[in-house]
Every structure is written in structure tokens, then in C-alpha cells.
Amino acid sequence: MTQSAGQSGVAMTGGELLVASLAAHKVDTVFGIPGTHNLEIYRHLTGAKIRHVTPRHEQGAGYAADGYARTSGRPGVAVVTTGPALLNIATALAQSYSDSIPVLVVSPGMPLRHPQRGTGLLHEMRDQRAALAAVVGISHRVTSHAELTEAVAQIFAGFSADRPRPAHLEIPLDLLGEQGQTSVVQPLRVRRRAPEDWQVMQAATLLGQASRPGILAGGGARGAAAQVVAIAERLQAGVLTTANGKGVISETHPLSLGAAVHLPAAAQWLAERDVLLAVGTELAPTDFWHGLPTFAGDVVRIDIDPAQLLINARPSLPICADATTALEELLPLVKEGGAEADPGVRARIRSEARAEGARWTAWTDALAAALPKRAMVLADNAMAGYYGALGNLPVHEPGAFGYPTGFGTLGYALPAAIGAKIARPRRPVVALCGDGGLMFSCQEIATAAAESIPLPVVVFVNGGYGEIRAEMRDAGIAPIGVDLPVPDLIGLATALGGAGYAVRTPDELTRLVKASLEHPGPTLLVIEEEGDD
């Protein structure tokens, strides 16, 4: 490990050492809420060149860190205090875990020699580290200053070298204030996992022999977008993406088949491939809503996670490697052309997507007309998101569409959009949600206002939980708990420091989104829906 000073180091408190370690890893933003037990971190954040953003709820801090990481590729960082604050952020971390997003949450813990049985100390938990272990890749309680800075370096190295999943770092509260003699561990140089030479050769042979090749790109392909497109163009192979892979290929590219793997035309196309290159995808039911198609041909599956390679479908050729590294080695060996064109498949998939999202297509078309090409859309787990925007709102870059896919939380869009805008301040960002989901995180309007973030928040109102209402009706269950009175959303936005407008037509939406992108604060754009069908 490379250290910033000699092996003897200098005397620093745990709080000072943490901030110095984060700065060494080029952390420029922290999302957090101060509390009694984490004040020693804040003592040193004040003089650091790290921006601090205060959400109004710890779950908002987690979603903002997720949005920051999801759209930028850099790890998002959150700081919370002990007990209730840490449990508040757990739901957001579970979403990041499900979608493989690199987020670090730092919290204090009980003192080093605190008895396991407890003493009734403020925010005391029996085992705080274990409580987080189920929703993160690693939950690490440190016991010394040296271990603290080493743990930060190890976590960031893991974000680069392994499947990126959130991490929790617990620092005993007495360690935060006590001085220790150590040096800041600088970022570790890690080599991304590479494929075996024979695997690359075999993959190239299979693809070269294919007459109907295809590519399926998941969230794990976001960092390999250029390589995915290059291989697709060389093979003249169509590219389908999952929700998390949306934007890996521009959705206006002639070879893009969109983010619509759940649609019948897409399933049929996948089933007919004689060789399918699947990159960084779980092949999960949350993407394949009606089940995986039966793959008739060979499947070459690339994934950095060895445990993932056999889940949901067994490939003909499993390759455990970093997607970018594997595709860079594969590209020079792939033969040009040879694929049988299917000019109708793109039209069939698009037709099915528009039929599925018919209730929202006029609105998604209006939103597309308002947004510049490099805009980013953060969608909630709302019907307008997964029926409307997923298949009908084109994006052009990886990370330009964020959506809580696997874990499926509500309240994601608004705080995640705040994080996205902070990560990429020059790019337009819009949040897309329903009225039910908005109420899980509406307080973050105040955060966007305090940070002067230009942020259109498009809200589709159906008076509660419309999807669940429809499912109850379809199952013959009398609706209960799903019809909710809608508050004065425009008044709410105004009270929290933002602006708000009722939107009556798609043309109005286009105009108001354009205006909201120039307004130095959040703007709620409220669209009243009719029915749940």
C-alpha cells in the first residue's frame, strides 16, 4: 500500500483521518445529516474541499448517493449517525445493492469497549454492523486508526475491481474523537479481472460463425458502452438492453432494439439468436416480466461476478471478467458482417412498447421533445416509468436513465435526480414519478431548493397507488388502502421552496420542462391521470 507520509504517520483523530482518506480517493461530495455521534466527522468536513449536501431524510441521502454514482460512474458517499439514521438509509442501500451501484455509507458505532448487552446509550443497537450486512456488499466495523484508512482504500478498490455494491463503514464513536498515529492510505492500484485467452478465442469463433447474432446488455455493460457498440456494428447485430443497461447504445442507433426485453417481440428475437452475447445482466425476472425465453443457440455470458454466471440461465460459454476488459480483447477478433438482417424487429418492438405505454406516450414524446440529447432521466417505480418511459423515452448514453429495478423501492426519483445533477451539473436532469411514490421523499424538494438545483419533477397523479389498485381489481380484491387523497402538490412545492404548475396538455409539458431546466430550483409539473388501465 502506498501511504501519503512515512510509515510512522502523523497524529489525527478518526474523524480527521476519515475525511483525509475520502479526499485521497477524490471524493468531492458527501450526502449526510449531522447527528450527536458523527460531529467529529463534520469538524473536519468544514475545512475540506468536499461539498456537503443535507437531504431532509437519510433515505434521501442514500438515493442521492445512488443517483450520483449511477449517472457518473464515481462512487457516491453518504454520512449518517448511529441507530435510527443508519436504519433510515438501509432501504436506499438495498436498492443500490440490487442494481450494483457503488455507494459508501459511513456511520459511527458504539464505543470500542461497549458491552454487547448494551447500557442504554443513545441510538444503541445490539449489532449495528450486522443490521446493515444484509443490504450491502460489505459492512465493516474498524477498531483502529490504521484499520480505518485501510478499510476506505479496500472499499474503493473493491468498487473498481469487483461487482460494485454498496459498503458500510462503521467507526466507533470514541475512535472518531481520539488521536492515533497513522498515515492516509492512498488509492490502491487494482487490475480489472480479465478473461482467459481461450475464452476470448472461443467467443470470437462462435460469434464469427453466427448468422443471427444478438447482444443483450445489462447494467454491468454501462462502462463498456463503446465496446458494445463497436462489436454490434462489426457483427451488424441488434442490441437489446435491460432497464439498467438503457443507454449503453443510443436508442436512436439503427442497431438499438431498446430497453424492452419483457415484450413478446423482444423475447421472440432473443429466442431466435443462434449466438447471444449477454454482457453484465442478471437475466432477472424484474426485467423479463413474463419469464426468460428459451435460448435456441449458444449464449456467451460475460459477468464480473462468478456467482452470477449460472443464475437464471446456464451459458454455453461463461466468462468471468470485467466487461470492458473482455470486450476490448474480443473486438479485434470479431469478424465483420455476416448477420442476417431483420428490418422488421425494431418496428415490432417499438409498436409493442407504444401499445403498452399508450396512456403515457403523448407525455413521453412531449418530454423527449423538451430534453436535450445529453439529458438524464431518473424515474421512480411508477407506471409512467416502467410502462411509459422505459420503452418509449429514448436516451443516448449509459447512465442517462436511472430506475429502481430489482429491489423496486418507491421515492427514488427525486433524491436520485438531485444526486445526478450534483454529479453532472452541466447536464439537464428530470425526475419522473407518481403521486404515491413522490410522498415517500417529497421533503427533498427542500433539498433541491436549498442547493438551487434546476430540476423539473414530472408527477403523474392517479390518487394513490394506481398499479396496486389495478392488481387488486384484476385479482377480484376490493380495493383497500390504495385510494389516497392528493394533497395540494403545487402548494407543497411552493412551501418547500420550489415552484409548481398544473400541466394540462403535452405541449404545455414540453414548454414547462424547457423553462424548468433554466429555473434555479425544483419545479413540480403535475399531470392528472384518468383511470389505471
C-alpha positions as CSV (number, residue, x, y, z in Angstrom):
1,M,0.0,0.0,0.0
2,T,1.2,3.5,-0.9
3,Q,1.0,6.0,2.0
4,S,0.9,9.7,2.0
5,A,3.6,10.1,4.6
6,G,6.2,7.9,6.2
7,Q,5.3,4.7,7.9
8,S,5.1,6.4,11.3
9,G,2.5,8.8,10.0
10,V,1.0,11.8,11.9
11,A,-1.4,12.2,14.7
12,M,-5.0,12.5,13.6
13,T,-8.4,11.9,15.1
14,G,-10.6,9.3,13.5
15,G,-12.8,12.0,12.0
16,E,-9.9,13.8,10.5
17,L,-8.5,10.6,9.1
18,L,-11.8,9.6,7.5
19,V,-12.1,13.0,5.7
20,A,-8.5,12.8,4.6
21,S,-9.0,9.3,3.3
22,L,-12.1,10.3,1.4
23,A,-10.2,13.3,-0.1
24,A,-7.4,11.0,-1.2
25,H,-9.9,9.0,-3.1
26,K,-11.1,12.1,-4.9
27,V,-14.5,12.3,-3.1
28,D,-15.9,15.7,-3.9
29,T,-19.4,15.4,-2.4
30,V,-20.9,13.8,0.7
31,F,-24.7,13.5,1.3
32,G,-25.4,13.4,5.0
33,I,-27.2,14.6,8.1
34,P,-25.2,15.7,11.2
35,G,-26.0,14.0,14.5
36,T,-24.7,13.8,18.0
37,H,-22.4,10.9,17.3
38,N,-20.9,12.0,13.9
39,L,-19.9,15.5,14.8
40,E,-16.2,14.7,14.7
41,I,-16.5,13.9,11.0
42,Y,-18.2,17.3,10.5
43,R,-15.5,19.1,12.4
44,H,-13.1,18.2,9.6
45,L,-15.5,18.4,6.6
46,T,-15.7,22.1,7.2
47,G,-12.2,22.7,6.0
48,A,-12.1,20.0,3.4
49,K,-12.7,20.5,-0.3
50,I,-15.7,18.2,-0.1
51,R,-19.2,19.6,-0.8
52,H,-21.8,18.6,1.8
53,V,-25.4,18.3,0.8
54,T,-28.0,17.9,3.5
55,P,-31.1,15.9,2.5
56,R,-34.1,16.0,4.7
57,H,-34.2,12.3,5.5
58,E,-31.4,9.7,5.5
59,Q,-33.2,7.7,2.8
60,G,-32.9,10.7,0.6
61,A,-29.1,10.8,1.3
62,G,-28.9,7.2,0.2
63,Y,-30.9,7.7,-3.0
64,A,-28.9,10.9,-3.8
65,A,-25.6,9.0,-3.4
66,D,-27.1,6.3,-5.7
67,G,-28.1,8.8,-8.3
68,Y,-24.7,10.5,-8.1
69,A,-22.9,7.1,-8.7
70,R,-25.4,5.7,-11.2
71,T,-25.0,8.7,-13.6
72,S,-21.3,9.5,-13.1
73,G,-19.7,6.1,-12.5
74,R,-18.0,7.5,-9.5
75,P,-18.8,6.2,-6.0
76,G,-21.5,8.1,-4.1
77,V,-20.8,8.8,-0.4
78,A,-23.2,9.3,2.5
79,V,-22.6,10.1,6.1
80,V,-25.2,9.3,8.8
81,T,-25.3,9.0,12.5
82,T,-25.9,5.9,14.6
83,G,-29.1,3.8,15.1
84,P,-32.2,5.3,13.5
85,A,-30.3,7.2,10.9
86,L,-28.5,4.2,9.7
87,L,-31.7,2.2,9.5
88,N,-33.3,5.0,7.6
89,I,-30.7,4.7,4.8
90,A,-31.0,0.9,4.7
91,T,-33.8,0.9,2.1
92,A,-31.7,3.0,-0.3
93,L,-28.7,0.8,0.2
94,A,-30.8,-2.3,-0.6
95,Q,-31.7,-0.6,-3.9
96,S,-28.1,0.1,-4.7
97,Y,-27.2,-3.5,-3.8
98,S,-29.8,-4.8,-6.2
99,D,-28.7,-2.6,-9.0
100,S,-24.9,-2.9,-8.4
101,I,-24.3,0.7,-7.6
102,P,-21.1,1.8,-5.7
103,V,-22.2,3.7,-2.6
104,L,-20.3,4.1,0.6
105,V,-22.2,4.9,3.8
106,V,-20.2,5.9,6.8
107,S,-21.7,5.8,10.3
108,P,-20.4,6.0,13.9
109,G,-20.9,2.9,16.0
110,M,-20.9,2.2,19.7
111,P,-17.6,2.8,21.5
112,L,-14.8,0.3,21.2
113,R,-15.3,-1.3,24.6
114,H,-19.1,-1.0,24.6
115,P,-20.6,-4.1,26.2
116,Q,-22.6,-6.4,23.9
117,R,-25.6,-6.5,26.3
118,G,-25.8,-2.7,26.0
119,T,-26.1,0.1,28.5
120,G,-28.9,2.2,27.1
121,L,-26.7,4.6,25.3
122,L,-28.4,7.0,22.8
123,H,-29.1,5.3,19.5
124,E,-27.8,2.0,20.8
125,M,-28.3,-1.1,18.7
126,R,-27.4,-4.7,19.6
127,D,-25.3,-5.1,16.4
128,Q,-25.5,-2.2,14.1
129,R,-22.9,-3.6,11.6
130,A,-24.9,-6.9,11.3
131,A,-28.1,-4.9,10.7
132,L,-26.6,-3.5,7.5
133,A,-24.9,-6.6,6.3
134,A,-28.0,-7.9,4.5
135,V,-28.2,-4.9,2.2
136,V,-24.6,-4.1,1.4
137,G,-21.7,-6.0,-0.1
138,I,-19.6,-5.4,3.0
139,S,-20.3,-4.0,6.4
140,H,-17.0,-3.3,8.2
141,R,-16.5,-2.1,11.8
142,V,-13.0,-0.8,12.3
143,T,-11.1,-0.9,15.6
144,S,-8.1,1.3,15.0
145,H,-7.0,4.4,13.1
146,A,-4.8,2.3,10.7
147,E,-7.7,-0.1,10.0
148,L,-10.0,2.9,9.2
149,T,-7.9,4.3,6.4
150,E,-7.0,0.9,5.1
151,A,-10.7,0.0,5.0
152,V,-11.5,3.1,2.9
153,A,-8.8,2.1,0.4
154,Q,-10.0,-1.5,0.3
155,I,-13.7,-0.5,-0.2
156,F,-12.8,1.9,-3.1
157,A,-10.6,-0.8,-4.6
158,G,-13.5,-3.2,-4.5
159,F,-15.7,-0.7,-6.3
160,S,-13.3,-0.9,-9.2
161,A,-12.2,-4.5,-9.2
162,D,-15.3,-6.4,-8.2
163,R,-19.0,-6.2,-8.8
164,P,-19.8,-2.7,-7.4
165,R,-22.1,-2.9,-4.5
166,P,-22.7,-0.6,-1.6
167,A,-20.5,-0.7,1.5
168,H,-21.0,0.3,5.1
169,L,-18.1,1.6,7.2
170,E,-18.7,1.8,11.0
171,I,-16.3,3.8,13.1
172,P,-16.6,3.6,16.9
173,L,-17.6,7.0,18.2
174,D,-14.7,7.2,20.6
175,L,-12.3,6.4,17.8
176,L,-13.7,9.4,15.8
177,G,-12.6,11.8,18.5
178,E,-9.3,10.1,19.7
179,Q,-6.0,10.8,18.0
180,G,-3.9,8.0,16.5
181,Q,-0.6,7.8,14.8
182,T,-1.0,6.7,11.2
183,S,-0.8,7.7,7.5
184,V,-3.5,8.1,5.0
185,V,-3.6,5.1,2.6
186,Q,-3.7,6.3,-1.0
187,P,-5.9,4.6,-3.6
188,L,-4.9,1.1,-4.4
189,R,-4.0,0.2,-8.0
190,V,-6.1,-2.7,-9.0
191,R,-6.3,-4.7,-12.2
192,R,-9.7,-5.4,-13.6
193,R,-10.5,-9.1,-14.0
194,A,-9.5,-10.3,-17.5
195,P,-10.8,-13.3,-19.4
196,E,-8.7,-16.3,-20.3
197,D,-7.3,-16.2,-23.8
198,W,-9.0,-19.3,-24.9
199,Q,-12.4,-17.9,-23.7
200,V,-11.9,-14.8,-25.9
201,M,-10.9,-17.0,-28.9
202,Q,-13.9,-19.3,-28.4
203,A,-16.3,-16.4,-28.1
204,A,-14.9,-14.8,-31.3
205,T,-15.3,-18.2,-33.1
206,L,-18.9,-18.6,-32.0
207,L,-19.8,-15.0,-33.0
208,G,-18.0,-15.4,-36.3
209,Q,-20.0,-18.4,-37.2
210,A,-23.3,-16.9,-36.3
211,S,-25.8,-15.9,-38.9
212,R,-28.2,-14.4,-36.4
213,P,-26.1,-12.9,-33.6
214,G,-27.5,-10.7,-31.0
215,I,-26.3,-8.7,-27.9
216,L,-28.1,-8.3,-24.6
217,A,-26.5,-5.5,-22.5
218,G,-27.3,-5.1,-18.8
219,G,-26.2,-2.6,-16.1
220,G,-22.8,-4.3,-16.0
221,A,-22.2,-3.1,-19.5
222,R,-22.5,0.6,-18.7
223,G,-18.8,1.1,-18.5
224,A,-18.3,-0.9,-21.8
225,A,-20.7,1.1,-24.0
226,A,-18.2,1.9,-26.6
227,Q,-17.1,-1.7,-26.9
228,V,-20.7,-3.0,-27.1
229,V,-21.5,-0.6,-29.9
230,A,-18.2,-1.4,-31.8
231,I,-18.9,-5.2,-31.6
232,A,-22.5,-4.7,-32.6
233,E,-21.5,-2.6,-35.6
234,R,-18.9,-5.2,-36.7
235,L,-21.4,-8.0,-36.5
236,Q,-24.3,-5.9,-37.6
237,A,-26.1,-7.4,-34.6
238,G,-29.1,-5.9,-32.8
239,V,-28.7,-4.8,-29.2
240,L,-31.4,-5.2,-26.6
241,T,-30.8,-3.7,-23.1
242,T,-32.3,-4.2,-19.7
243,A,-33.6,-1.3,-17.7
244,N,-30.2,-0.8,-16.0
245,G,-28.5,-1.1,-19.4
246,K,-30.7,1.5,-21.1
247,G,-28.5,3.9,-23.0
248,V,-25.5,1.6,-23.4
249,I,-26.3,2.1,-27.1
250,S,-28.0,5.2,-28.2
251,E,-31.7,4.3,-28.6
252,T,-31.7,6.1,-32.0
253,H,-28.8,3.9,-33.3
254,P,-30.0,1.7,-36.1
255,L,-28.9,-1.4,-34.2
256,S,-30.7,-0.5,-31.0
257,L,-33.8,-2.5,-30.1
258,G,-34.5,-0.5,-27.0
259,A,-34.9,-1.4,-23.3
260,A,-37.8,-3.8,-23.8
261,V,-36.7,-7.3,-23.0
262,H,-40.1,-8.0,-21.4
263,L,-42.1,-7.5,-24.7
264,P,-43.1,-10.5,-26.8
265,A,-41.3,-9.3,-30.0
266,A,-38.1,-8.9,-28.0
267,A,-38.5,-12.3,-26.4
268,Q,-39.0,-13.9,-29.8
269,W,-36.0,-12.2,-31.2
270,L,-33.8,-13.4,-28.3
271,A,-35.0,-16.9,-28.7
272,E,-34.1,-16.9,-32.4
273,R,-30.5,-15.9,-32.0
274,D,-28.1,-18.6,-32.9
275,V,-25.5,-16.8,-30.7
276,L,-26.3,-14.4,-28.0
277,L,-23.7,-12.2,-26.3
278,A,-25.0,-11.3,-22.8
279,V,-23.0,-8.7,-21.0
280,G,-23.4,-7.7,-17.4
281,T,-27.0,-8.8,-17.0
282,E,-28.7,-10.9,-14.3
283,L,-31.3,-12.2,-16.8
284,A,-33.6,-11.4,-13.9
285,P,-37.4,-11.6,-13.6
286,T,-37.5,-7.9,-12.8
287,D,-36.5,-7.4,-16.5
288,F,-38.1,-10.5,-18.0
289,W,-41.5,-10.0,-16.6
290,H,-43.0,-13.0,-18.4
291,G,-40.1,-15.3,-17.9
292,L,-36.9,-15.9,-19.9
293,P,-37.2,-17.1,-23.4
294,T,-35.7,-20.4,-24.3
295,F,-32.4,-19.7,-26.0
296,A,-32.1,-21.9,-29.1
297,G,-28.5,-21.1,-29.8
298,D,-25.3,-20.6,-27.9
299,V,-25.1,-18.0,-25.1
300,V,-21.8,-16.2,-24.4
301,R,-22.2,-14.7,-20.9
302,I,-19.7,-12.1,-19.6
303,D,-20.0,-11.1,-15.9
304,I,-17.6,-9.9,-13.3
305,D,-19.4,-11.8,-10.6
306,P,-18.6,-15.5,-10.7
307,A,-21.8,-16.3,-8.7
308,Q,-23.9,-14.6,-11.3
309,L,-22.7,-16.6,-14.3
310,L,-25.0,-19.6,-13.8
311,I,-28.0,-17.8,-12.3
312,N,-31.3,-17.8,-14.3
313,A,-29.7,-19.3,-17.4
314,R,-26.6,-21.5,-18.0
315,P,-24.4,-20.2,-20.8
316,S,-22.6,-22.2,-23.4
317,L,-19.5,-20.1,-22.6
318,P,-19.3,-18.4,-19.2
319,I,-16.7,-15.7,-19.0
320,C,-15.9,-14.2,-15.6
321,A,-14.3,-10.9,-16.4
322,D,-14.7,-7.2,-16.3
323,A,-17.0,-6.3,-19.3
324,T,-14.8,-3.5,-20.7
325,T,-11.6,-5.7,-20.5
326,A,-13.3,-8.7,-22.0
327,L,-14.9,-6.8,-24.9
328,E,-11.7,-4.9,-25.7
329,E,-9.9,-8.2,-26.1
330,L,-12.8,-9.7,-28.1
331,L,-13.3,-6.8,-30.5
332,P,-10.1,-7.3,-32.7
333,L,-11.0,-11.0,-33.2
334,V,-14.6,-10.5,-34.3
335,K,-15.2,-10.9,-38.0
336,E,-17.2,-8.2,-39.8
337,G,-20.7,-8.6,-41.2
338,G,-22.4,-11.9,-41.9
339,A,-25.5,-11.3,-39.9
340,E,-29.0,-11.8,-41.4
341,A,-30.9,-8.5,-41.3
342,D,-34.3,-8.4,-39.7
343,P,-35.5,-4.9,-40.5
344,G,-38.9,-5.5,-39.0
345,V,-37.9,-6.4,-35.5
346,R,-37.1,-2.9,-34.4
347,A,-40.6,-1.7,-35.7
348,R,-42.3,-4.6,-34.0
349,I,-40.7,-4.0,-30.6
350,R,-41.4,-0.2,-30.9
351,S,-45.0,-0.9,-31.8
352,E,-45.5,-3.2,-28.8
353,A,-43.8,-0.6,-26.5
354,R,-46.0,2.2,-27.6
355,A,-49.1,0.0,-27.3
356,E,-48.1,-1.0,-23.7
357,G,-47.4,2.6,-22.8
358,A,-50.2,4.2,-24.8
359,R,-51.6,6.0,-21.8
360,W,-48.3,7.9,-21.5
361,T,-46.8,8.1,-25.0
362,A,-48.1,11.6,-25.7
363,W,-46.4,12.7,-22.5
364,T,-43.1,10.8,-23.0
365,D,-43.0,12.2,-26.6
366,A,-43.5,15.7,-25.2
367,L,-40.8,15.1,-22.6
368,A,-38.4,13.8,-25.3
369,A,-39.1,17.0,-27.3
370,A,-38.2,19.1,-24.3
371,L,-34.9,17.4,-23.4
372,P,-31.5,17.9,-25.0
373,K,-29.8,14.8,-26.2
374,R,-27.5,14.5,-23.2
375,A,-30.3,14.8,-20.6
376,M,-30.6,12.3,-17.8
377,V,-34.0,10.9,-16.6
378,L,-34.4,9.5,-13.1
379,A,-37.6,7.5,-12.8
380,D,-39.5,6.2,-9.9
381,N,-41.1,2.8,-9.6
382,A,-44.2,4.2,-11.2
383,M,-46.3,3.1,-14.1
384,A,-45.3,6.2,-16.1
385,G,-41.7,5.0,-15.6
386,Y,-41.8,1.3,-16.4
387,Y,-44.7,1.2,-18.9
388,G,-44.2,4.7,-20.2
389,A,-40.6,5.9,-20.2
390,L,-38.7,2.6,-20.2
391,G,-39.7,1.6,-23.7
392,N,-40.7,5.0,-25.2
393,L,-38.4,7.7,-23.9
394,P,-35.1,7.4,-25.8
395,V,-31.8,8.1,-24.1
396,H,-28.4,8.2,-25.7
397,E,-25.7,7.5,-23.1
398,P,-25.1,4.9,-20.4
399,G,-26.2,6.2,-17.0
400,A,-28.7,8.6,-18.6
401,F,-31.7,6.7,-17.3
402,G,-32.0,5.7,-13.6
403,Y,-34.7,3.4,-12.4
404,P,-35.0,1.3,-9.2
405,T,-35.2,-2.0,-10.9
406,G,-34.6,-5.1,-8.8
407,F,-35.5,-4.1,-5.2
408,G,-38.2,-1.8,-6.6
409,T,-38.4,1.0,-4.0
410,L,-40.7,4.0,-4.1
411,G,-39.5,7.5,-3.5
412,Y,-36.3,7.0,-5.6
413,A,-36.6,9.5,-8.4
414,L,-36.5,12.9,-6.7
415,P,-33.5,12.4,-4.4
416,A,-31.6,10.4,-7.1
417,A,-32.1,13.2,-9.5
418,I,-30.6,15.6,-7.0
419,G,-27.6,13.4,-6.8
420,A,-27.4,13.1,-10.5
421,K,-27.4,16.8,-11.1
422,I,-24.7,17.4,-8.4
423,A,-22.6,14.7,-10.1
424,R,-23.1,16.1,-13.6
425,P,-24.0,19.8,-13.1
426,R,-23.8,20.7,-16.8
427,R,-26.3,18.1,-17.9
428,P,-30.1,18.6,-17.8
429,V,-31.8,16.2,-15.3
430,V,-35.5,15.4,-14.9
431,A,-37.3,13.3,-12.3
432,L,-40.3,11.2,-13.2
433,C,-42.7,9.8,-10.6
434,G,-46.2,9.1,-9.5
435,D,-48.1,10.9,-6.7
436,G,-47.9,7.8,-4.5
437,G,-44.1,7.5,-4.8
438,L,-43.5,11.2,-4.5
439,M,-44.9,11.2,-1.0
440,F,-42.1,8.9,0.1
441,S,-39.5,11.6,-0.5
442,C,-41.3,14.9,-1.2
443,Q,-39.4,16.6,1.5
444,E,-36.3,16.5,-0.8
445,I,-37.9,19.3,-2.8
446,A,-36.5,21.5,0.0
447,T,-33.0,20.0,-0.6
448,A,-33.1,20.8,-4.3
449,A,-34.3,24.3,-3.4
450,A,-31.6,24.9,-0.8
451,E,-29.0,23.8,-3.4
452,S,-30.5,25.9,-6.2
453,I,-30.7,22.8,-8.4
454,P,-32.7,23.2,-11.7
455,L,-34.9,20.2,-11.6
456,P,-38.2,19.5,-13.3
457,V,-40.1,16.9,-11.4
458,V,-42.9,15.4,-13.5
459,V,-45.6,13.9,-11.4
460,F,-48.4,11.7,-12.7
461,V,-51.3,11.8,-10.3
462,N,-53.8,8.9,-10.1
463,G,-54.9,9.3,-6.5
464,G,-52.7,6.8,-4.6
465,Y,-51.2,3.5,-5.6
466,G,-52.6,3.0,-9.1
467,E,-50.7,-0.1,-10.0
468,I,-51.7,-1.9,-6.8
469,R,-55.3,-0.7,-7.2
470,A,-55.4,-2.3,-10.7
471,E,-53.8,-5.5,-9.4
472,M,-56.4,-5.8,-6.7
473,R,-59.2,-5.3,-9.2
474,D,-57.7,-7.9,-11.5
475,A,-57.4,-10.4,-8.6
476,G,-61.0,-9.8,-7.5
477,I,-60.0,-8.0,-4.4
478,A,-62.0,-5.0,-3.2
479,P,-59.5,-2.0,-3.3
480,I,-58.4,-1.1,0.2
481,G,-55.5,1.2,1.2
482,V,-54.8,2.3,-2.3
483,D,-57.1,5.4,-2.8
484,L,-55.4,8.3,-1.2
485,P,-56.4,12.0,-1.1
486,V,-54.0,14.0,-3.1
487,P,-52.5,17.0,-1.3
488,D,-52.1,20.4,-2.9
489,L,-48.9,19.4,-4.7
490,I,-48.3,22.8,-6.1
491,G,-48.8,24.4,-2.7
492,L,-46.4,21.8,-1.2
493,A,-43.7,22.5,-3.8
494,T,-44.1,26.2,-3.0
495,A,-43.9,25.7,0.7
496,L,-40.7,23.7,0.4
497,G,-39.0,26.5,-1.7
498,G,-39.8,25.2,-5.2
499,A,-42.3,26.1,-7.9
500,G,-45.3,24.1,-9.2
501,Y,-47.6,24.1,-12.2
502,A,-50.6,22.0,-13.3
503,V,-49.9,20.6,-16.8
504,R,-53.0,20.0,-19.0
505,T,-51.5,19.1,-22.4
506,P,-48.4,17.5,-23.8
507,D,-47.4,20.8,-25.5
508,E,-47.6,22.5,-22.1
509,L,-45.3,19.8,-20.7
510,T,-42.7,20.5,-23.4
511,R,-42.8,24.2,-22.7
512,L,-42.7,23.9,-18.9
513,V,-39.9,21.4,-18.8
514,K,-37.8,23.6,-21.0
515,A,-38.5,26.6,-18.7
516,S,-37.9,24.5,-15.6
517,L,-34.4,23.4,-16.8
518,E,-33.4,27.1,-16.7
519,H,-35.1,27.8,-13.3
520,P,-32.6,27.8,-10.3
521,G,-34.6,25.3,-8.2
522,P,-37.1,22.4,-8.4
523,T,-40.3,22.7,-10.3
524,L,-43.2,20.2,-9.8
525,L,-45.1,19.6,-13.0
526,V,-48.4,17.9,-12.1
527,I,-50.3,15.8,-14.6
528,E,-53.7,14.5,-13.6
529,E,-54.3,11.0,-15.0
530,E,-57.6,9.2,-15.7
531,G,-58.0,5.5,-14.6
532,D,-55.5,2.7,-14.0
533,D,-55.7,0.7,-17.2
